[in-house]
C-alpha cells in the first residue's frame, strides 16, 4: 500500500509488518542513508532520505567543439541540427507526453511518424505506387538470407553478379537456401571492374538476378544496371552504400534493399 504524504515524500507500509518507511527530499545531496530492515526493527519507524543531483547540460543549440568527422565506410557523421532535433523530441515527442521509444507502434503518434517517413522516401526516389516500402531491422546482411528464403524454393536457380566482397557474401549465404550461380565474378582481377552486360550468360529460369550496386570495400559501382533476362524480369540490388545518393529509376528493379547507416539512418535498420 502506498500513500502520498507530500510532494516530496511517499509513505509505504508493509501489511505483514508494522514497519513504516518515509521517503523525503534530502537537503544534503551528499548524504546517503542505508537501513537494515530486519525483523528486530519491527514496530519502529525509520526515515530514508534520498535525492537526485542536478546535471549541468550545454544549451541544445550550442555547437560542440569536440565533434569529429567520421570518414569510415560504416555509419557516417550526421548533421548537428538533425541530432539536436532528435534530442529535443526524444523526451516528449511533439507534446505527446511520450518518447518515440515509449509509444505504441500501433498508436496514432507513431503511425504518423512512419507514414511521413514513407511519404518522404517515395517523393525523394519517385517510387511507383505498385512498390511497397518496408522499414526493417537487422541490417542489409540479413537480406542475404531473407531474399532467397522468401522468393525461392530449395532447388530454384538464381543468378549472381559478384563485383566485390558484399556480392560474394550474398552469394555464399544464398547457397544455404537455393541453387545460386555466379554468372560473372571480378575476383580474378581483384574486383576492379564491372562486367559487360551483353556478355552475361543469364539463366532464363533463374528466380532473380542479384547485384551489389556499390562495393564499398573495393570501390566498384554500377553506373548503369543490367537488364534481367529471367522469366519474371526480376533484378535485385543491394544499394546499402549509395542509397539515396543519386536519382535511381526504381522501376528497373524488382527489389532494392539497403542498410540505412550509410546515408539515411542509424545502424541496424534497413529499407
Secondary structure, DSSP 8 states (H G I E B T S, - for coil): -EEEEETTEEEEE-TTS--EEEEEE-S-TT--------GGGTT-EEEEEE---------TT---TT-----SSSS----HHHHHHHHHHHHSGGGSSS-TTTS-TTSHHHHHHHHHHHHHHHHHHT--TTS----EES-GGGHHHHHHHHH--TT-EEEEEE-SHHHHHHHHHHTTTSEEEEEEE-GGGTS-----GGG----TT-S-EEEESEETTTTEE-SS-----STT--EEEE-TTTTTSS---GGG-SEEE-BGGGTTS-TTEE-
